[in-house]
């Protein structure tokens, strides 16, 4: 974990240097405003990282729980219709080549 964090930290310097040098080379900004602008956005990135991490984890949990609830609901539907249990689903019968009408 420490190696990954160290890599990301060093990689951030490289990304910043590339972005600033591109802006300076294309004469979009002069060197001093380019460095200040980059510093401001890097600070904003550092300050908002915990919020973004939290929102990403929350979204992942919601999607995972939603998928689990959909699966449970589908299983309930199959049991209610008498399709759950020992009898195989029609799709499985088709795959095995044993589909027939009852």
C-alpha positions in Angstrom: 0.0 0.0 0.0 2.8 2.3 0.8 4.5 1.7 -2.5 1.3 2.4 -4.4 0.8 5.7 -2.5 4.4 6.7 -3.1 4.0 6.0 -6.8 0.8 8.1 -7.0 2.5 10.9 -5.1 5.6 10.9 -7.5 3.3 10.4 -10.5 1.4 13.5 -9.5 4.5 15.6 -9.8 5.1 14.3 -13.3 1.6 15.0 -14.4 1.7 18.5 -13.0 5.0 19.2 -14.7 3.7 17.9 -18.0 0.5 20.0 -17.7 2.4 23.2 -16.8 5.1 22.8 -19.4 2.4 22.2 -22.1 0.5 25.3 -21.1 3.8 27.4 -21.1 5.0 25.9 -24.4 1.8 26.7 -26.2 1.9 30.3 -24.7 -1.6 29.8 -23.2 -0.3 31.1 -19.9 2.9 32.7 -18.8 5.0 30.6 -16.4 4.0 32.2 -13.1 0.3 32.1 -13.6 0.6 28.5 -15.0 2.4 27.3 -11.8 -0.1 29.1 -9.5 -3.1 27.8 -11.5 -1.7 24.2 -11.3 -1.0 24.6 -7.6 -4.6 25.8 -6.9 -6.1 22.8 -8.8 -3.8 20.3 -7.1 -4.8 21.7 -3.7 -8.5 21.4 -4.7 -7.8 17.8 -5.8 -6.1 16.9 -2.5 -8.9 18.5 -0.4 -11.7 16.8 -2.4 -10.2 13.4 -2.5 -11.9 12.1 0.6 -15.2 13.3 -0.6 -14.7 11.6 -4.0 -13.6 8.4 -2.4 -16.6 8.4 -0.1 -19.0 9.0 -3.0 -17.4 6.3 -5.1 -17.6 3.8 -2.2 -21.3 4.8 -1.6 -22.2 4.4 -5.2 -20.5 1.0 -5.4 -22.3 -0.2 -2.3 -25.7 1.0 -3.7 -25.1 -0.8 -7.0 -24.0 -4.0 -5.2 -27.0 -3.9 -2.8 -29.3 -3.2 -5.6 -28.1 -6.2 -7.6 -28.5 -8.4 -4.5 -32.0 -7.2 -4.0 -32.9 -7.7 -7.6 -31.5 -11.3 -7.4 -33.6 -12.0 -4.2 -36.7 -10.6 -5.8 -36.2 -12.7 -8.9 -35.8 -15.8 -6.7 -39.0 -15.0 -4.8 -40.8 -14.6 -8.1 -39.6 -18.0 -9.3 -40.7 -19.7 -6.0 -44.1 -17.9 -6.1 -44.7 -19.1 -9.7 -43.7 -22.7 -8.8 -40.5 -22.5 -10.9 -38.1 -22.5 -8.0 -36.9 -25.7 -6.4 -36.2 -29.0 -8.0 -37.5 -28.1 -11.5 -34.9 -26.6 -13.8 -35.5 -23.3 -15.5 -36.6 -23.5 -19.2 -33.4 -21.8 -20.2 -31.4 -24.6 -18.6 -33.6 -27.2 -20.3 -33.0 -25.5 -23.6 -29.2 -25.6 -23.1 -29.4 -29.3 -22.2 -31.6 -30.0 -25.2 -34.5 -31.4 -23.1 -37.0 -28.6 -23.6 -40.6 -29.8 -24.0 -44.0 -28.4 -23.2 -45.7 -29.9 -20.1 
